[in-house]
Amino acid sequence: MNAVRTTCPYCGVGCGVLATPEGAVRGDPAHPANQGRLCSKGTALGETLDLPGRLLHPEVDGKRASWDAALDAVAEGFRRALAEHGPEGIALYVSGQLLTEDYYAANKLAKGFLGTGNIDSNSRLCMASAVAGHRRAFGEDLVPGVYEDLELADLVVLVGSNLAWCHPVLFQRLMAAKAARPAMRIVVVDPRRTATCEGADLHLPIAPGGDVALFNALLRHLHARGHRSDAPGLDAALAAAPGETGLDPVALATFLDWFAGTPRTVTLFSQGANQSSAGTDKANAIINCHLLSGRIGLPGAGPFSITGQPNAMGGREVGALANMLAGHLDWSRPEEVAALREFWSAPAIAPGPGLKAVDLFRVAAEGRIGALWVMATNPAVSMPDVDSVRAALRRLPCLVASDVTRESDTMDLARIRLPALGWGEKDGTVTNSERVISRQRGFRPWPGEARPDWWIVSQVARRLGWGDSFAWAGPADIFREHAAVTGLARPAERVFDISGLAGLSDAEYAALAPTRWPVARRGAQGGRLAPAARFVATPFRPPAHEISTDYPLRLLTGRLRDQWHTMTRTGPVPRLMAHWPEPTVTLHPEGAPPEGSLARIESRWGQAVLRVRHDPGQAPGTGFVPMHWTDRFAPPARVNAAVNPAVDPVSGQPELKHTPVRVTPVAMAWHGFVLARRALGTDLAAWSALLPAAEGVWRHELAGVDAPAAAFAGLRALVAEPDAAWVLLEDPAAGLHRAALLRDGRLLAVVFLGPDHALPARDWLVSLFAGDAIGSAARRCLLAGAPAEGPAPSPTICVCHGVSAAAILGCGGTSVAAVGEATRAGTGCGSCRPEIAALLDSAPPAAHIPKDGSGSRQEYAATLVD
């Protein structure tokens, strides 16, 4: 009854959420993006509201400070940097986690008053190439289509998008459409066979970097089939060098024919295309094909860039990328710069674009940045060649970080720490991938001394002498100003225009319903766009750094289904960690180190050590590593230390999908794990990963090079408690050391060490921590790590409903629908449905699998346990 309509803070789908102050969360059936659906991360939002390690008070030089003292320190740091380095020596690095109003305030301060173009967003790492492609083709950064087009299309081509994991609500909309119209075809273009491929009619395992070659070939094929266009640039685009796709000729021909023969085609592209030294060309090669075939701005047809963050689009609207101005205004048009200068009363407006992210941190490493303000992001983990970035952050005379958490790698390095509001507390707007502006509304009180990001910016501006230009009473004031800016370009042609919203009253802003731009007049609602466009020649270029004999494998990085960015929000939630609980490198089994062993991923820039995971769907010669792991959770597994810093020459977006590496086994004297009722840190052994296993239970995955007996004794000493008793099993000759600590029958900790990774699954042991005391049967099995009877522990597949692989295989269902009916698996967000289907396909024949869950299904499930 007291639910507040707000918006999910995760991906660019922009799902509507109904949330209560008590933390009850469900999808908003009235929101056009999700129509009531939520993914596993969205479903668990209520469990993220009380983050451990929340930053609640300002800090300066490691000590608690008043807001006045902290804000004075920020202002003084920027004032000194301006005096010593000029506007080129100061910078802001912001985030798609900010609301549009926060973004606008930061951009106005930087470009309008500090006089620097050096404000860039972490959207540079995910969407900058799409932005640059749009601007080259359409003259403006815009997405022509809407989500409904995915449901209306007869062919959907997913390029570099694991939609099932990264945008699961859209994936479920797509799967529902295909179920209703089985003739619809889905093609996945991806070097990896991902969960998304389980719902596809054709998977094209393209060579990393081969997307331009594929769409250049398609452009020529369309032209040969009689497609024509009067848009400029076609001849140069047709003459562009084709390149190699690495695809089977039959599969390639099938795709070309399907695309050419299907008028209602949507090509959805995401980070797999953008994160490349040729990312902008990939975007334009895709747009070229839609332009030639006339498939832009029509129902069920168009190129569609799907954003990674909840407000990446909002940041682009307000100009929070270093090469953009607010409101899609353009530095190349002096009259537009003059209009913005006059509107802002900002005589010191930045004369031109600033440094993009990779260049910004490189310049900081050279000592040419005197002050940097990082907002709501964690570049000490997320940037490529990240150890060099960390060195740059350490060198900064004034590093300011504003965030919700004290526990981030970047916050550790900051001199001034400012507590910002988090989701559930802050108020403003976000814009999703289909250009829908939605309200994000606060429904919880502000904790401690945390404040809105826009307020923090305005207070610094006041201390620098510009208070009158930042004298907003609340986010509604900022939104009205932002909306008015979008009308400044008239009468120049510009599609992005929400000036019709500039007159909203506070009450109308508070009640604003999801609204798609453009909104050039009050009451309008934007739809599909059919902008004037031009062809852009996209000659094939190989990746910036090719593989070699020293570095023969290609490393790709990306996301996990249930984790978000650097895990500050999702990492502490046990059920979100259950699906993929360790940092891993996924390799094709051929020639890879043994599954479960540790391997070093090494490039010319750095290295990471991860657990090996085999997957026949991983292309030979490539490896995949999730990007999420940090010093807080697994210091050796920070993969971006190894990722190459090459960038696209147009967009400045890093090549996160192609780093030449070598993979070598890492010999350890022992492997082990500790389960305890408190987190013991990440420095317990040579290799260590920390994760929440259940409420109040922490799992520590370990491997060491010291003597096993000594390591075992040291770990036991760490968890020992008064009046508690040990149950022990030691076989030094076999390298086995196991212990459980109990007090009055209550399990306090377990310590298991062995000579290799073949240790019992953790799930059953974790479950024993829930009771006040464990029974005698469980106590007898403690050091075996598994119950004497009953189903073997197995990995969690469905996070929404906590359903394991064993339960799925033991329920008697032979289809995804039947499994859902029996166990509820796959009936929540649905992102696990591809895995359920794959599990069923690989299971023994149904005739040999009893419905009661005994026998071969359990035996099969046991093989899934690492």
C-alpha positions in Angstrom: 0.0 0.0 0.0 2.9 2.4 0.6 4.9 1.4 -2.5 6.7 4.1 -4.3 7.1 4.1 -8.1 10.8 4.3 -9.0 13.3 2.9 -11.5 15.9 0.1 -11.2 19.5 1.3 -10.8 21.1 -1.5 -12.9 21.2 -1.8 -16.7 20.0 0.4 -19.5 16.6 -1.4 -19.8 15.3 1.1 -17.2 12.7 -1.2 -15.5 10.0 0.3 -13.4 10.0 -0.8 -9.7 7.5 -0.6 -6.9 9.4 -0.4 -3.6 8.5 0.1 0.0 10.6 1.7 2.8 10.8 -1.8 4.4 12.6 -3.1 1.3 9.8 -5.0 -0.5 10.5 -4.7 -4.2 8.5 -5.9 -7.2 8.3 -4.9 -10.9 6.0 -2.1 -11.9 3.3 -3.6 -14.3 2.5 0.0 -15.5 6.1 0.8 -16.7 6.5 0.4 -20.5 10.0 -1.1 -20.3 9.4 -4.1 -18.1 5.6 -4.4 -17.7 6.1 -5.9 -14.2 9.2 -8.1 -14.9 12.5 -7.8 -13.0 15.8 -9.7 -13.3 17.6 -11.4 -10.5 19.5 -8.3 -9.6 16.3 -6.2 -9.6 14.4 -8.8 -7.5 17.2 -8.6 -4.9 17.2 -4.8 -4.7 15.7 -4.8 -1.3 18.6 -6.8 0.0 21.0 -4.0 -1.1 19.4 -1.1 0.8 21.6 -1.5 3.9 25.0 -1.9 2.4 27.8 -2.9 4.7 30.6 -0.3 4.8 28.2 2.6 4.0 30.0 6.0 3.9 27.9 8.1 6.2 30.2 11.1 7.0 32.7 13.2 5.1 36.3 12.4 5.6 39.5 14.4 4.9 42.9 12.8 5.1 41.4 9.7 6.6 39.6 11.5 9.4 35.9 12.3 9.9 35.2 15.9 9.0 32.2 18.3 8.9 30.6 19.0 5.6 31.9 22.6 5.7 35.4 21.4 6.2 35.2 18.7 3.5 33.6 21.1 0.9 36.2 23.8 1.7 38.9 21.2 1.1 37.4 20.3 -2.3 37.2 23.9 -3.3 40.7 24.7 -2.2 42.1 21.6 -4.0 40.4 22.7 -7.3 41.4 26.4 -6.7 45.0 25.4 -6.3 45.0 23.1 -9.3 43.5 25.9 -11.5 46.3 28.2 -10.3 49.0 25.7 -11.0 47.8 23.9 -14.1 45.0 26.0 -15.6 41.6 24.4 -16.7 43.5 21.6 -18.5 44.8 20.4 -15.1 41.5 19.7 -13.4 39.0 16.9 -14.2 35.8 15.1 -13.1 35.2 11.4 -13.8 31.5 10.6 -13.4 29.1 7.7 -13.9 26.0 6.3 -15.5 24.9 5.6 -11.9 24.2 9.3 -11.4 20.8 10.7 -12.0 20.4 13.2 -14.9 20.1 16.1 -12.5 23.4 15.1 -10.8 25.0 14.6 -14.2 23.8 18.1 -15.3 25.2 19.8 -12.3 28.6 18.2 -12.6 28.8 19.0 -16.3 27.7 22.6 -15.8 30.4 23.1 -13.1 33.1 21.6 -15.3 32.4 23.0 -18.8 30.6 26.1 -17.8 32.5 27.5 -14.8 35.7 25.6 -14.2 36.3 26.1 -18.0 37.5 22.6 -18.7 36.3 19.9 -21.1 37.8 17.3 -18.8 34.7 15.7 -17.5 34.2 12.2 -18.8 31.9 9.3 -17.7 32.4 5.6 -17.2 30.0 5.4 -20.1 33.2 5.9 -22.1 33.9 2.3 -21.3 30.6 0.9 -22.6 28.7 3.1 -25.0 31.1 5.7 -26.4 31.5 3.9 -29.8 27.8 3.7 -30.3 27.5 7.5 -29.5 30.3 8.2 -32.1 28.6 6.0 -34.7 25.3 7.7 -34.2 26.8 11.1 -34.6 28.7 10.2 -37.8 25.6 8.6 -39.3 22.7 10.8 -38.0 24.6 14.0 -37.0 23.4 13.4 -33.5 23.5 10.8 -30.8 20.1 9.1 -31.0 18.6 5.6 -31.0 15.9 5.3 -33.7 14.0 2.4 -32.4 11.9 1.3 -29.4 11.8 -1.9 -27.4 8.5 -2.9 -29.1 10.5 -3.3 -32.3 12.2 -6.4 -30.8 8.8 -8.0 -30.5 7.5 -6.9 -33.9 10.6 -7.9 -35.9 10.8 -11.1 -38.0 14.6 -11.2 -37.6 16.5 -10.0 -34.5 20.3 -9.9 -34.8 22.1 -9.6 -31.5 25.7 -8.4 -32.0 28.1 -8.6 -29.0 25.2 -8.9 -26.7 24.6 -11.6 -24.1 21.1 -10.3 -23.7 20.0 -13.2 -21.5 22.4 -12.2 -18.8 23.1 -8.5 -19.3 19.5 -7.3 -20.2 17.4 -10.2 -19.1 14.0 -8.4 -19.1 14.4 -7.5 -22.8 15.5 -11.1 -23.4 12.3 -12.4 -21.9 10.3 -10.0 -24.0 12.1 -11.3 -27.0 11.6 -14.9 -26.0 7.9 -14.3 -25.4 7.5 -12.8 -28.8 9.2 -15.8 -30.4 7.0 -18.2 -28.5 4.0 -16.3 -29.9 5.4 -16.2 -33.4 7.7 -19.2 -33.9 8.7 -18.1 -37.4 10.6 -15.2 -35.9 14.4 -15.8 -36.2 17.1 -14.8 -33.8 20.8 -14.6 -34.8 23.6 -14.2 -32.2 26.9 -12.8 -33.4 29.4 -13.4 -30.6 32.8 -15.2 -30.3 31.3 -17.0 -27.2 28.4 -19.4 -27.1 26.5 -17.6 -24.3 23.2 -18.3 -22.6 21.6 -16.1 -25.2 22.5 -18.6 -27.9 20.1 -21.1 -26.3 17.2 -19.2 -27.7 18.8 -18.5 -31.1 18.2 -20.0 -34.5 21.8 -19.3 -35.6 24.9 -18.5 -33.7 27.8 -16.9 -35.6 31.0 -17.4 -33.6 32.7 -14.5 -35.2 36.5 -13.9 -34.7 37.1 -11.2 -32.2 37.2 -8.0 -34.2 35.5 -9.5 -37.2 32.1 -7.6 -36.9 33.1 -4.9 -39.4 34.0 -7.5 -41.9 30.7 -9.3 -41.4 28.6 -6.1 -42.0 30.7 -4.9 -44.9 30.0 -8.3 -46.5 26.3 -7.8 -45.7 26.3 -4.3 -47.2 27.8 -5.7 -50.5 25.3 -8.6 -50.5 22.4 -6.2 -50.0 23.6 -4.0 -52.9 24.0 -7.0 -55.1 20.4 -8.0 -54.2 19.2 -4.7 -55.6 19.0 -2.5 -52.5 19.7 1.2 -53.3 19.8 4.5 -51.4 20.3 8.2 -52.2 22.0 8.9 -48.9 25.5 10.3 -49.3 28.6 8.1 -48.9 27.3 4.8 -50.3 30.1 4.3 -52.9 32.9 4.8 -50.3 31.1 2.4 -47.9 30.8 -0.3 -50.6 34.5 0.1 -51.5 35.6 -0.3 -47.9 38.0 -3.3 -47.3 35.9 -6.3 -46.4 38.2 -8.3 -44.0 37.9 -11.7 -42.5 35.0 -12.9 -40.3 36.3 -16.3 -39.4 32.9 -17.8 -40.0 31.8 -21.0 -41.7 30.8 -20.0 -45.3 27.5 -21.8 -45.1 26.5 -20.1 -41.8 27.6 -16.8 -43.3 25.5 -17.3 -46.4 22.5 -18.2 -44.3 22.8 -15.0 -42.3 23.2 -12.8 -45.4 20.1 -14.4 -47.1 18.0 -14.1 -43.9 18.9 -10.4 -43.5 18.4 -9.6 -47.2 15.0 -11.3 -47.3 13.5 -10.0 -44.0 12.2 -6.4 -44.2 11.4 -6.3 -40.5 14.9 -6.7 -39.0 16.3 -5.3 -35.8 20.1 -5.4 -35.1 20.7 -4.9 -31.4 24.3 -4.2 -30.5 26.0 -3.7 -27.2 29.4 -3.9 -25.4 30.7 -6.8 -27.5 30.7 -4.4 -30.5 31.5 -1.2 -28.7 34.4 -2.2 -26.6 36.9 -2.4 -29.5 39.5 -0.3 -31.2 37.2 -0.4 -34.2 34.0 0.0 -32.1 32.8 3.1 -33.9 33.3 1.5 -37.3 31.3 -1.5 -36.1 28.4 0.7 -35.2 28.5 2.4 -38.5 28.9 -0.8 -40.5 25.6 -2.0 -38.8 23.8 1.3 -39.5 25.0 1.2 -43.1 23.2 -2.0 -43.7 20.0 -0.7 -42.2 20.3 2.5 -44.2 20.8 0.7 -47.5 17.9 -1.6 -46.9 15.6 1.2 -45.7 15.2 -0.4 -42.3 15.4 2.6 -39.9 12.5 4.1 -37.9 9.9 1.5 -39.0 8.0 -0.9 -36.8 10.1 -3.9 -36.2 13.1 -2.5 -38.0 16.3 -0.5 -37.1 19.7 -0.5 -35.6 19.4 -0.5 -31.8 22.2 0.3 -29.4 21.4 -1.1 -25.9 23.1 0.8 -23.1 24.9 -0.9 -20.2 24.1 1.5 -17.3 20.8 2.8 -16.0 21.5 6.4 -17.0 24.1 6.2 -19.7 21.6 7.9 -22.0 20.9 10.7 -19.5 24.6 11.4 -19.2 24.8 11.7 -23.0 21.9 14.1 -23.0 23.5 16.5 -20.6 27.0 16.4 -22.2 28.8 14.4 -19.5 31.2 12.9 -22.0 34.4 14.9 -22.7 33.6 15.5 -26.3 30.0 16.6 -25.9 28.1 19.7 -24.7 24.8 19.8 -22.8 21.6 19.2 -24.7 23.3 17.7 -27.8 24.8 21.2 -28.6 28.0 21.1 -30.6 31.3 22.8 -30.2 31.6 22.9 -34.0 28.7 25.4 -34.1 29.8 28.7 -32.5 26.3 29.9 -32.3 25.3 27.0 -30.1 28.3 27.5 -27.8 27.3 31.2 -27.6 23.7 30.3 -26.7 24.8 28.0 -23.9 27.3 30.6 -22.6 24.5 33.1 -22.4 22.0 30.8 -20.9 24.4 29.7 -18.2 26.0 33.2 -17.8 29.2 31.3 -18.0 32.0 33.5 -19.6 34.6 30.8 -18.9 32.9 28.1 -20.9 35.3 25.4 -22.0 36.7 26.2 -25.5 36.6 22.6 -26.7 36.5 18.9 -25.9 38.5 17.6 -23.0 40.4 14.4 -22.2 38.6 11.0 -22.6 38.9 8.5 -19.8 42.0 6.6 -20.9 43.9 9.7 -21.8 42.7 11.5 -18.7 44.3 8.9 -16.4 47.5 8.8 -18.6 47.8 12.6 -18.2 47.2 12.3 -14.5 50.1 9.7 -14.3 52.3 12.3 -15.9 51.6 14.7 -13.1 49.6 17.1 -15.3 46.3 16.9 -13.3 46.2 18.7 -10.0 42.6 17.8 -8.9 40.2 15.0 -9.9 36.7 14.4 -8.6 35.4 10.8 -9.1 31.6 10.4 -8.6 29.8 7.1 -8.2 32.3 4.9 -10.0 35.4 2.9 -9.3 38.1 3.5 -11.9 40.7 1.8 -9.7 39.1 -1.5 -10.8 37.2 -0.8 -14.0 39.8 0.9 -16.3 42.1 -1.1 -18.6 45.8 -1.4 -17.6 44.4 -0.6 -14.2 47.6 -0.8 -12.2 48.8 2.2 -14.2 45.5 4.0 -13.3 46.0 3.2 -9.7 49.5 4.8 -9.9 47.9 7.9 -11.5 45.3 8.1 -8.7 48.0 7.9 -6.1 50.0 10.7 -7.7 47.1 13.2 -7.7 47.6 16.1 -5.2 43.8 16.2 -4.7 41.6 13.2 -5.3 38.0 13.6 -4.3 35.6 10.6 -4.3 31.8 10.9 -3.7 30.0 7.6 -3.4 27.6 5.6 -1.2 30.3 3.2 0.1 33.5 3.5 2.0 34.5 0.1 0.7 35.8 0.6 -2.9 39.3 0.4 -4.3 39.0 4.0 -5.5 37.7 5.3 -2.2 40.8 3.8 -0.5 43.0 6.1 -2.5 40.9 9.3 -2.1 42.1 12.2 0.1 38.6 13.6 0.4 35.6 11.3 0.7 32.1 12.5 0.4 29.0 10.5 1.3 26.4 10.5 -1.4 22.8 9.2 -1.4 22.1 5.8 -2.8 19.3 4.1 -4.7 16.1 4.3 -2.6 17.2 7.7 -1.2 17.9 10.0 -4.1 15.4 11.7 -6.3 15.6 12.6 -10.0 15.3 11.1 -13.5 17.0 8.6 -15.7 16.7 7.8 -19.4 16.8 4.3 -20.7 17.9 2.8 -24.0 14.7 3.5 -25.8 14.8 7.2 -24.8 12.2 6.9 -22.0 12.7 9.4 -19.2 11.6 7.8 -15.9 11.5 9.2 -12.4 13.7 7.7 -9.7 12.1 8.5 -6.4 13.4 8.3 -2.9 11.5 6.1 -0.5 14.0 5.8 2.4 15.4 8.5 4.7 18.8 10.0 4.1 21.3 8.0 6.2 23.9 9.7 8.4 25.1 12.9 6.7 24.8 11.6 3.1 23.6 14.1 0.6 22.5 14.3 -3.1 25.3 14.5 -5.6 23.8 17.7 -7.2 23.8 19.3 -3.8 27.4 18.5 -3.2 28.3 20.0 -6.6 26.3 23.1 -5.9 28.0 23.6 -2.5 31.5 23.4 -4.1 30.4 25.8 -6.8 29.2 28.3 -4.2 32.6 28.1 -2.5 34.3 28.9 -5.8 32.2 32.0 -6.2 29.4 30.8 -8.5 26.6 30.1 -6.0 24.0 32.1 -7.9 24.3 29.9 -10.9 23.8 26.7 -8.8 21.1 28.0 -6.4 18.7 25.1 -7.0 16.2 24.2 -4.4 15.8 20.6 -5.6 16.1 18.3 -8.6 13.0 19.7 -10.2 14.8 23.0 -10.6 17.7 21.3 -12.3 15.4 19.2 -14.6 13.6 22.3 -15.8 17.0 24.0 -16.6 18.2 20.9 -18.4 15.0 20.7 -20.4 15.3 24.4 -21.4 18.9 23.9 -22.6 17.6 21.3 -25.1 15.7 24.0 -26.9 18.7 26.3 -27.4 19.7 24.8 -30.7 16.5 25.9 -32.5 16.0 26.6 -35.3 19.0 24.2 -36.1 17.9 20.7 -36.7 18.2 18.6 -33.6 16.0 15.6 -32.7 16.8 15.6 -29.0 14.4 18.2 -27.5 12.6 18.0 -24.2 12.0 21.8 -23.9 8.3 20.9 -23.7 9.0 19.7 -20.2 10.8 22.9 -19.1 7.6 24.3 -17.6 6.8 21.4 -15.3 5.6 22.5 -11.8 7.2 20.8 -8.8 4.0 18.7 -8.5 4.1 17.7 -12.2 7.7 16.8 -11.9 7.0 14.7 -8.8 4.2 12.8 -10.7 6.0 12.6 -14.1 5.1 9.4 -15.9 7.6 7.5 -18.2 8.1 9.8 -21.2 10.0 9.2 -24.4 11.8 12.0 -26.1 11.6 14.1 -28.2 9.1 16.3 -26.3 9.3 19.6 -28.1 6.0 20.8 -26.8 3.9 20.1 -23.6 2.0 16.8 -23.8 4.0 15.3 -26.7 5.4 11.8 -26.6 8.3 10.7 -28.8 8.2 7.5 -30.9 10.3 5.9 -33.5 12.8 8.1 -35.3 13.7 8.2 -39.0 16.5 10.7 -39.0 18.4 11.9 -42.1 21.5 9.7 -42.4 24.7 9.2 -44.3 26.8 6.1 -45.1 30.2 6.0 -43.4 33.0 4.0 -44.9 34.3 1.3 -42.5 37.4 -0.4 -43.8 38.3 -3.5 -41.8 41.1 -3.0 -39.3 42.4 -5.8 -37.1 42.5 -5.2 -33.4 45.2 -2.8 -32.1 47.3 -5.6 -30.6 47.2 -9.0 -32.3 48.1 -12.3 -30.8 51.7 -13.6 -31.0 53.8 -16.6 -30.0 54.4 -14.9 -26.6 50.7 -14.1 -26.1 48.7 -16.6 -28.2 45.2 -16.3 -26.7 42.6 -13.6 -27.0 41.1 -12.5 -23.7 37.5 -11.2 -23.6 36.0 -9.6 -20.4 32.4 -9.1 -19.6 29.6 -9.4 -17.0 28.0 -12.2 -15.0 24.3 -12.7 -14.8 23.8 -11.7 -11.2 26.7 -9.2 -10.6 27.0 -5.5 -11.3 30.1 -3.6 -12.2 32.6 -3.7 -9.3 30.2 -5.5 -6.9 29.8 -2.7 -4.3 26.0 -3.2 -4.5 25.6 -6.8 -5.5 28.7 -8.4 -4.0 27.5 -8.4 -0.4 24.2 -10.2 -1.3 24.6 -14.0 -0.8 22.1 -15.2 -3.3 23.5 -13.0 -6.1 26.9 -14.6 -5.4 25.5 -18.2 -5.5 25.4 -18.6 -9.3 29.0 -17.9 -10.0 30.8 -17.8 -6.6 34.5 -17.6 -7.7 36.6 -15.5 -10.0 37.2 -17.7 -13.1 38.7 -17.8 -16.5 36.5 -19.7 -19.0 38.5 -21.7 -21.6 37.8 -24.2 -24.3 38.8 -27.6 -22.8 41.3 -28.3 -25.6 44.8 -27.5 -24.3 43.5 -25.8 -21.2 44.8 -26.4 -17.6 42.6 -28.8 -15.6 39.2 -27.6 -14.6 39.2 -26.2 -11.1 42.9 -25.6 -11.1 44.4 -22.1 -10.9 45.9 -20.4 -13.9 47.8 -17.1 -14.5 46.4 -14.8 -17.2 49.3 -12.7 -18.3 49.6 -9.9 -20.9 52.3 -7.3 -21.5 50.4 -4.9 -19.2 49.7 -7.1 -16.2 48.3 -10.4 -14.8 45.5 -12.0 -12.9 45.2 -15.5 -11.3 41.8 -17.2 -11.6 40.1 -20.6 -11.2 39.9 -22.5 -14.6 36.4 -23.2 -15.9 36.0 -25.4 -19.0 33.3 -24.6 -21.6 33.1 -26.2 -25.1 31.1 -23.2 -26.2 34.1 -21.0 -25.6 35.9 -20.6 -28.9 39.4 -22.2 -29.0 42.1 -19.7 -28.6 40.0 -17.4 -26.5 39.3 -16.9 -22.8 36.6 -15.1 -20.9 36.9 -13.5 -17.5 34.2 -11.5 -15.6 35.3 -8.0 -14.9 33.8 -7.6 -11.4 36.4 -8.8 -8.9 38.1 -6.2 -6.7 40.6 -6.0 -3.8 37.6 -6.3 -1.5 36.7 -9.7 -2.9 39.6 -11.3 -4.7 42.8 -9.2 -5.2 44.6 -11.7 -7.4 41.6 -11.8 -9.8 41.5 -8.1 -10.9 41.5 -8.9 -14.6 41.7 -5.3 -15.8 45.3 -5.3 -14.6 46.0 -7.4 -17.7 43.6 -5.7 -20.1 45.2 -3.6 -22.9 44.6 0.1 -22.9 44.2 0.5 -26.7 41.3 2.7 -27.7 39.1 3.4 -30.7 40.6 6.4 -32.4 37.2 8.1 -32.9 35.3 7.3 -29.7 38.2 6.7 -27.2 36.5 3.6 -26.0 38.9 0.9 -24.7 39.4 -2.5 -26.4 38.1 -4.6 -23.5 37.2 -7.5 -25.8 40.6 -8.3 -27.2 43.8 -8.6 -25.2 46.6 -10.9 -26.3 47.4 -13.1 -23.3 49.1 -16.4 -22.3 47.6 -18.8 -19.8 49.9 -20.9 -17.6 49.1 -23.2 -14.7 49.9 -22.0 -11.2 51.3 -24.6 -8.9 50.0 -24.5 -5.3 51.0 -26.6 -2.3 47.4 -26.8 -1.2 43.9 -25.6 -2.0 41.2 -25.0 0.6 38.3 -23.1 2.0 37.1 -21.5 5.2 33.5 -21.0 6.2 33.1 -18.6 9.1 30.7 -16.3 10.8 32.8 -13.2 10.0 34.8 -12.1 7.1 38.5 -12.8 7.6 39.8 -10.6 4.8 41.5 -11.5 1.5 45.1 -11.8 2.6 44.9 -15.3 4.2 46.9 -17.1 1.5 48.8 -16.6 -1.8 45.4 -16.8 -3.6 42.3 -15.8 -1.9 38.7 -14.9 -2.7 36.0 -13.8 -0.3 32.3 -14.0 -0.7 29.1 -14.0 1.3 27.7 -17.6 1.4 24.6 -16.9 3.5 23.3 -14.4 6.0 26.1 -14.1 8.5 28.3 -16.7 6.8 31.4 -15.9 4.8 33.2 -18.2 2.4 36.9 -17.9 1.8 38.4 -19.7 -1.2 42.1 -20.2 -0.7 45.3 -21.7 -2.2 48.8 -21.4 -0.8 52.4 -22.2 -1.4 53.4 -22.7 2.2 53.4 -26.0 4.1 49.8 -27.3 4.4 50.1 -28.2 8.0 51.3 -24.7 8.9 48.6 -23.1 6.8 46.0 -25.3 8.5 47.2 -24.3 12.0 47.2 -20.7 11.0 43.7 -20.7 9.6 42.4 -22.5 12.7 44.0 -19.9 14.9 42.2 -17.2 13.0 38.7 -18.6 13.7 39.3 -20.1 17.1 36.9 -18.9 19.9 36.8 -19.5 23.7 34.9 -22.5 24.9 34.6 -23.9 21.4 35.7 -27.4 20.5 37.4 -28.7 17.3 36.4 -31.8 15.3 39.6 -32.7 13.4 40.7 -34.9 10.6 44.4 -34.8 9.5 46.2 -37.1 7.1 49.5 -35.3 6.3 50.6 -38.0 4.0 47.6 -37.5 1.8 47.6 -33.7 2.3 44.2 -33.7 3.9 43.5 -31.3 6.8 39.9 -30.7 7.9 38.3 -29.1 10.9 35.0 -27.9 12.3 34.6 -25.6 15.2 31.5 -26.0 17.4 30.1 -24.5 20.6 27.1 -26.2 22.2 26.4 -27.9 18.9 26.4 -24.6 17.0 28.7 -24.6 14.0 31.1 -21.7 14.1 33.6 -22.4 11.4 35.0 -25.1 9.1 38.5 -25.3 7.6 39.2 -27.7 4.7 42.6 -28.1 3.0 43.6 -30.6 0.4 46.4 -31.2 -2.2 44.3 -30.0 -5.1 41.0 -28.3 -5.9 38.9 -31.5 -5.5 37.3 -30.6 -2.3 33.7 -31.1 -1.1 31.0 -28.7 -2.3 30.3 -25.9 0.1 26.5 -25.7 -0.1 25.7 -28.4 2.5 28.2 -27.1 5.0 26.9 -23.6 4.6 23.3 -24.8 5.3 24.5 -26.1 8.7 25.3 -22.6 9.9 21.6 -21.7 9.9 20.6 -23.7 12.9 21.2 -23.1 16.6 22.7 -26.6 16.8 23.4 -29.4 14.3 22.1 -32.9 14.7 24.2 -36.0 15.4 23.8 -37.3 11.9 25.1 -34.0 10.4 27.9 -33.9 13.0 29.1 -37.4 11.9 29.3 -36.2 8.3 30.8 -32.8 9.0 34.4 -33.6 7.9 33.1 -35.5 4.8 31.5 -32.3 3.7 28.4 -34.0 2.5 25.4 -35.7 4.0 25.4 -39.5 4.2 22.0 -39.7 2.5 19.9 -37.5 0.3 20.7 -35.5 -2.8 24.2 -34.3 -3.4 24.8 -30.6 -3.1 24.8 -28.8 -6.4 25.2 -25.2 -7.8 22.3 -22.8 -7.7 20.8 -22.2 -11.1 17.7 -20.1 -10.4 18.7 -17.3 -8.0 15.2 -15.8 -7.9 13.8 -18.9 -6.2 17.0 -20.6 -4.9 16.6 -23.7 -7.1 19.7 -25.9 -7.6 20.8 -28.1 -10.5 20.0 -31.2 -8.5 16.5 -30.0 -7.8 16.0 -29.2 -11.5 17.3 -32.6 -12.6 15.4 -34.4 -9.9 12.0 -32.9 -10.4 11.0 -35.2 -13.3 10.4 -32.3 -15.7 11.7 -32.8 -19.2 11.1 -29.2 -20.4 11.8 -25.7 -19.1 8.1 -25.2 -18.6 7.6 -28.5 -16.7 10.7 -27.7 -14.5 9.1 -24.3 -13.7 5.8 -25.8 -12.7 7.5 -28.3 -10.5 10.2 -26.1 -8.9 9.4 -22.5 -9.8 12.9 -22.3 -11.5 12.9 -19.9 -14.4 9.5 -18.4 -13.4 11.0 -15.3 -11.8 13.2 -13.1 -14.1 13.7 -15.9 -16.5 17.4 -15.3 -17.1 18.2 -18.8 -16.0 15.9 -20.4 -18.5 18.7 -20.9 -21.1 20.8 -22.7 -18.5 17.8 -24.9 -17.5 17.3 -25.9 -21.1 21.0 -26.7 -21.5 21.0 -28.7 -18.3 18.0 -30.7 -19.5 19.6 -31.3 -22.9 22.8 -32.6 -21.4 21.1 -34.8 -18.7 20.7 -38.6 -19.1 17.6 -39.8 -21.0 14.4 -39.2 -19.1 13.6 -43.0 -19.0 16.6 -43.4 -16.7 15.8 -40.6 -14.4 13.2 -41.4 -11.7 10.7 -38.8 -10.8 11.4 -39.2 -7.1 14.8 -37.6 -7.7 16.8 -40.6 -6.8 19.5 -42.4 -8.8 21.1 -41.1 -11.9 19.9 -37.5 -11.7 21.7 -37.1 -8.4 24.7 -38.9 -9.8 24.7 -36.5 -12.8 24.2 -33.5 -10.6 27.2 -34.5 -8.5 29.3 -34.2 -11.5 28.4 -30.5 -11.7 29.9 -29.8 -8.3 33.3 -28.2 -8.5 
